[in-house]
Amino acid sequence: YTWSRAEAEQSMDGLIDGYHVQFVHGATINPYFYPNMLGTQIHGRHALWGNPRRRIEEIVDTDPGSVELQRYVIFGNLITPNSALVLHPHHVEYWTVYQHPGDVGRSYLHLRYLTPKPVEDDKGHEIMAKNWHIATSAIINEDVPVGNSIQRSAASRHCGKARLGRNEIINQLFHRTYRAYMEPSK
């Protein structure tokens, strides 16, 4: 899938922002995660985040550190300027946005699934297919149309400047860093 530069930025925005999930992804992603909860750590131009899954209630009364969190929290890493790793219980999503070599207004989004061991049984294939379907449905059927609508509205001559919210720390970091990398060398 070839993305415009705005769509590529939107896809990265959607990946690193947990606040839109309840509004845009009601049927695909929202059932699995608590809305508006995202722990973040900034490391220079990069960031780490954790997003609790709804099943975290299963371990809420356990002693801290007594349970491995992989099943209960999705952890992500923003590696600027163009990559993110999202750690799921069965796989890692590796997202990369590439600039189109002939058109600075376009880019490509590449999503890869990495697994710790080969998926060889039917259950493993079923889990991977389900996760792939959720991710691609959320992106193509939900994020892209909403993002395109926002971009059209933002291009209106009546639209003022938009500011990212105070809690959208990783998105702010991404846009500052992306702008810095995209500016022509002086």
Stockholm file with secondary structure:
# STOCKHOLM 1.0

chainA/1-186         YTWSRAEAEQSMDGLIDGYHVQFVHGATINPYFYPNMLGTQIHGRHALWGNPRRRIEEIVDTDPGSVELQRYVIFGNLITPNSALVLHPHHVEYWTVYQHPGDVGRSYLHLRYLTPKPVEDDKGHEIMAKNWHIATSAIINEDVPVGNSIQRSAASRHCGKARLGRNEIINQLFHRTYRAYMEPSK
#=GR chainA/1-186 SS CEEEHHHHHHHHHHHHCCSSHHHHCTTTTGGGBCTTCCEEEEETTEEEEEEEBGGGGGGTTSCTTSSCCTTTEEEEEEETTTEEEEECSSCEEEEEEEECTTCTTEEEEEEEEECSSCCCSHHHHHHHHHHHHHHHIIIIIIIHHHHHHHHHHHTSTTCCCCCCCTTCHHHHHHHHHHHHHHSCCC
#=GC SS_cons         CEEEHHHHHHHHHHHHCCSSHHHHCTTTTGGGBCTTCCEEEEETTEEEEEEEBGGGGGGTTSCTTSSCCTTTEEEEEEETTTEEEEECSSCEEEEEEEECTTCTTEEEEEEEEECSSCCCSHHHHHHHHHHHHHHHIIIIIIIHHHHHHHHHHHTSTTCCCCCCCTTCHHHHHHHHHHHHHHSCCC
//
